[in-house]
Amino acid sequence: MQFIHISTARVMLNSGDSVDISIWKPAGSILEFHNVISLRYSFYGGWRNVKLINFAECRRIRVICIFCVNNLSVFL
């Protein structure tokens, strides 16, 4: 298993390329999103708006809940 720092994950998300991400939900379950593009990022708010390309749907996710980007585990 390979690991990347959260700052590297931010660079990958800010690049404009589609990525696959996995996040934890508050209840502890896991959501996996494929072909995601980051639209907007709030550093102080700690959230990121992402667009799911396959479904043309936008979601707001908490950055701290992202634990995997392109099958690379994220650490703080």
PyMOL CGO cylinders between C-alpha atoms (Angstrom):
from pymol import cmd
from pymol.cgo import CYLINDER

trace = [
    CYLINDER, 0.00, 0.00, 0.00, 1.31, 3.44, -0.90, 0.3, 1, 1, 1, 1, 1, 1,
    CYLINDER, 1.31, 3.44, -0.90, 0.77, 6.62, 1.10, 0.3, 1, 1, 1, 1, 1, 1,
    CYLINDER, 0.77, 6.62, 1.10, 0.65, 10.33, 0.27, 0.3, 1, 1, 1, 1, 1, 1,
    CYLINDER, 0.65, 10.33, 0.27, 0.55, 13.43, 2.46, 0.3, 1, 1, 1, 1, 1, 1,
    CYLINDER, 0.55, 13.43, 2.46, -2.65, 15.49, 2.65, 0.3, 1, 1, 1, 1, 1, 1,
    CYLINDER, -2.65, 15.49, 2.65, -0.87, 18.37, 0.87, 0.3, 1, 1, 1, 1, 1, 1,
    CYLINDER, -0.87, 18.37, 0.87, -0.11, 16.06, -2.09, 0.3, 1, 1, 1, 1, 1, 1,
    CYLINDER, -0.11, 16.06, -2.09, -3.75, 14.96, -2.12, 0.3, 1, 1, 1, 1, 1, 1,
    CYLINDER, -3.75, 14.96, -2.12, -4.80, 18.63, -2.26, 0.3, 1, 1, 1, 1, 1, 1,
    CYLINDER, -4.80, 18.63, -2.26, -2.51, 19.19, -5.25, 0.3, 1, 1, 1, 1, 1, 1,
    CYLINDER, -2.51, 19.19, -5.25, -4.03, 16.17, -7.00, 0.3, 1, 1, 1, 1, 1, 1,
    CYLINDER, -4.03, 16.17, -7.00, -7.55, 17.45, -6.33, 0.3, 1, 1, 1, 1, 1, 1,
    CYLINDER, -7.55, 17.45, -6.33, -6.73, 21.02, -7.39, 0.3, 1, 1, 1, 1, 1, 1,
    CYLINDER, -6.73, 21.02, -7.39, -5.13, 19.90, -10.67, 0.3, 1, 1, 1, 1, 1, 1,
    CYLINDER, -5.13, 19.90, -10.67, -8.48, 19.73, -12.48, 0.3, 1, 1, 1, 1, 1, 1,
    CYLINDER, -8.48, 19.73, -12.48, -7.98, 16.10, -13.49, 0.3, 1, 1, 1, 1, 1, 1,
    CYLINDER, -7.98, 16.10, -13.49, -10.56, 13.50, -12.54, 0.3, 1, 1, 1, 1, 1, 1,
    CYLINDER, -10.56, 13.50, -12.54, -9.63, 11.37, -9.55, 0.3, 1, 1, 1, 1, 1, 1,
    CYLINDER, -9.63, 11.37, -9.55, -11.14, 8.57, -7.48, 0.3, 1, 1, 1, 1, 1, 1,
    CYLINDER, -11.14, 8.57, -7.48, -11.66, 9.33, -3.79, 0.3, 1, 1, 1, 1, 1, 1,
    CYLINDER, -11.66, 9.33, -3.79, -12.85, 7.45, -0.73, 0.3, 1, 1, 1, 1, 1, 1,
    CYLINDER, -12.85, 7.45, -0.73, -14.32, 9.29, 2.26, 0.3, 1, 1, 1, 1, 1, 1,
    CYLINDER, -14.32, 9.29, 2.26, -15.69, 8.40, 5.66, 0.3, 1, 1, 1, 1, 1, 1,
    CYLINDER, -15.69, 8.40, 5.66, -19.27, 9.37, 6.47, 0.3, 1, 1, 1, 1, 1, 1,
    CYLINDER, -19.27, 9.37, 6.47, -20.09, 10.59, 10.01, 0.3, 1, 1, 1, 1, 1, 1,
    CYLINDER, -20.09, 10.59, 10.01, -21.68, 7.21, 10.85, 0.3, 1, 1, 1, 1, 1, 1,
    CYLINDER, -21.68, 7.21, 10.85, -18.42, 5.44, 9.95, 0.3, 1, 1, 1, 1, 1, 1,
    CYLINDER, -18.42, 5.44, 9.95, -19.45, 4.00, 6.60, 0.3, 1, 1, 1, 1, 1, 1,
    CYLINDER, -19.45, 4.00, 6.60, -17.32, 4.55, 3.50, 0.3, 1, 1, 1, 1, 1, 1,
    CYLINDER, -17.32, 4.55, 3.50, -18.30, 6.31, 0.28, 0.3, 1, 1, 1, 1, 1, 1,
    CYLINDER, -18.30, 6.31, 0.28, -16.27, 5.75, -2.89, 0.3, 1, 1, 1, 1, 1, 1,
    CYLINDER, -16.27, 5.75, -2.89, -16.54, 8.29, -5.69, 0.3, 1, 1, 1, 1, 1, 1,
    CYLINDER, -16.54, 8.29, -5.69, -15.07, 7.65, -9.14, 0.3, 1, 1, 1, 1, 1, 1,
    CYLINDER, -15.07, 7.65, -9.14, -14.28, 10.29, -11.78, 0.3, 1, 1, 1, 1, 1, 1,
    CYLINDER, -14.28, 10.29, -11.78, -14.51, 13.28, -9.46, 0.3, 1, 1, 1, 1, 1, 1,
    CYLINDER, -14.51, 13.28, -9.46, -13.41, 16.84, -10.27, 0.3, 1, 1, 1, 1, 1, 1,
    CYLINDER, -13.41, 16.84, -10.27, -12.86, 19.38, -7.50, 0.3, 1, 1, 1, 1, 1, 1,
    CYLINDER, -12.86, 19.38, -7.50, -14.75, 22.62, -8.15, 0.3, 1, 1, 1, 1, 1, 1,
    CYLINDER, -14.75, 22.62, -8.15, -14.25, 24.78, -5.07, 0.3, 1, 1, 1, 1, 1, 1,
    CYLINDER, -14.25, 24.78, -5.07, -12.19, 24.52, -1.92, 0.3, 1, 1, 1, 1, 1, 1,
    CYLINDER, -12.19, 24.52, -1.92, -12.54, 26.36, 1.41, 0.3, 1, 1, 1, 1, 1, 1,
    CYLINDER, -12.54, 26.36, 1.41, -9.34, 26.16, 3.42, 0.3, 1, 1, 1, 1, 1, 1,
    CYLINDER, -9.34, 26.16, 3.42, -10.84, 27.78, 6.52, 0.3, 1, 1, 1, 1, 1, 1,
    CYLINDER, -10.84, 27.78, 6.52, -14.16, 25.97, 6.24, 0.3, 1, 1, 1, 1, 1, 1,
    CYLINDER, -14.16, 25.97, 6.24, -12.49, 22.60, 5.69, 0.3, 1, 1, 1, 1, 1, 1,
    CYLINDER, -12.49, 22.60, 5.69, -14.78, 21.51, 2.86, 0.3, 1, 1, 1, 1, 1, 1,
    CYLINDER, -14.78, 21.51, 2.86, -14.53, 20.94, -0.86, 0.3, 1, 1, 1, 1, 1, 1,
    CYLINDER, -14.53, 20.94, -0.86, -17.19, 20.96, -3.58, 0.3, 1, 1, 1, 1, 1, 1,
    CYLINDER, -17.19, 20.96, -3.58, -16.73, 18.09, -6.01, 0.3, 1, 1, 1, 1, 1, 1,
    CYLINDER, -16.73, 18.09, -6.01, -18.53, 17.11, -9.18, 0.3, 1, 1, 1, 1, 1, 1,
    CYLINDER, -18.53, 17.11, -9.18, -19.23, 13.47, -9.96, 0.3, 1, 1, 1, 1, 1, 1,
    CYLINDER, -19.23, 13.47, -9.96, -18.71, 13.31, -13.72, 0.3, 1, 1, 1, 1, 1, 1,
    CYLINDER, -18.71, 13.31, -13.72, -20.66, 10.09, -14.29, 0.3, 1, 1, 1, 1, 1, 1,
    CYLINDER, -20.66, 10.09, -14.29, -23.79, 11.41, -12.58, 0.3, 1, 1, 1, 1, 1, 1,
    CYLINDER, -23.79, 11.41, -12.58, -23.47, 15.19, -13.22, 0.3, 1, 1, 1, 1, 1, 1,
    CYLINDER, -23.47, 15.19, -13.22, -23.98, 15.67, -9.47, 0.3, 1, 1, 1, 1, 1, 1,
    CYLINDER, -23.98, 15.67, -9.47, -22.22, 18.07, -7.11, 0.3, 1, 1, 1, 1, 1, 1,
    CYLINDER, -22.22, 18.07, -7.11, -21.45, 17.29, -3.47, 0.3, 1, 1, 1, 1, 1, 1,
    CYLINDER, -21.45, 17.29, -3.47, -19.80, 19.09, -0.58, 0.3, 1, 1, 1, 1, 1, 1,
    CYLINDER, -19.80, 19.09, -0.58, -17.40, 16.93, 1.41, 0.3, 1, 1, 1, 1, 1, 1,
    CYLINDER, -17.40, 16.93, 1.41, -15.19, 17.59, 4.42, 0.3, 1, 1, 1, 1, 1, 1,
    CYLINDER, -15.19, 17.59, 4.42, -11.52, 17.45, 3.49, 0.3, 1, 1, 1, 1, 1, 1,
    CYLINDER, -11.52, 17.45, 3.49, -10.52, 15.74, 6.73, 0.3, 1, 1, 1, 1, 1, 1,
    CYLINDER, -10.52, 15.74, 6.73, -12.79, 12.79, 5.81, 0.3, 1, 1, 1, 1, 1, 1,
    CYLINDER, -12.79, 12.79, 5.81, -10.85, 11.97, 2.63, 0.3, 1, 1, 1, 1, 1, 1,
    CYLINDER, -10.85, 11.97, 2.63, -8.64, 8.97, 3.31, 0.3, 1, 1, 1, 1, 1, 1,
    CYLINDER, -8.64, 8.97, 3.31, -7.85, 7.67, -0.18, 0.3, 1, 1, 1, 1, 1, 1,
    CYLINDER, -7.85, 7.67, -0.18, -7.11, 9.41, -3.51, 0.3, 1, 1, 1, 1, 1, 1,
    CYLINDER, -7.11, 9.41, -3.51, -6.48, 7.27, -6.61, 0.3, 1, 1, 1, 1, 1, 1,
    CYLINDER, -6.48, 7.27, -6.61, -5.90, 4.20, -4.40, 0.3, 1, 1, 1, 1, 1, 1,
    CYLINDER, -5.90, 4.20, -4.40, -3.23, 6.03, -2.40, 0.3, 1, 1, 1, 1, 1, 1,
    CYLINDER, -3.23, 6.03, -2.40, -3.84, 6.27, 1.34, 0.3, 1, 1, 1, 1, 1, 1,
    CYLINDER, -3.84, 6.27, 1.34, -3.75, 9.83, 2.70, 0.3, 1, 1, 1, 1, 1, 1,
    CYLINDER, -3.75, 9.83, 2.70, -2.04, 10.70, 5.97, 0.3, 1, 1, 1, 1, 1, 1,
    CYLINDER, -2.04, 10.70, 5.97, -1.84, 13.97, 7.92, 0.3, 1, 1, 1, 1, 1, 1,
]
cmd.load_cgo(trace, "trace")
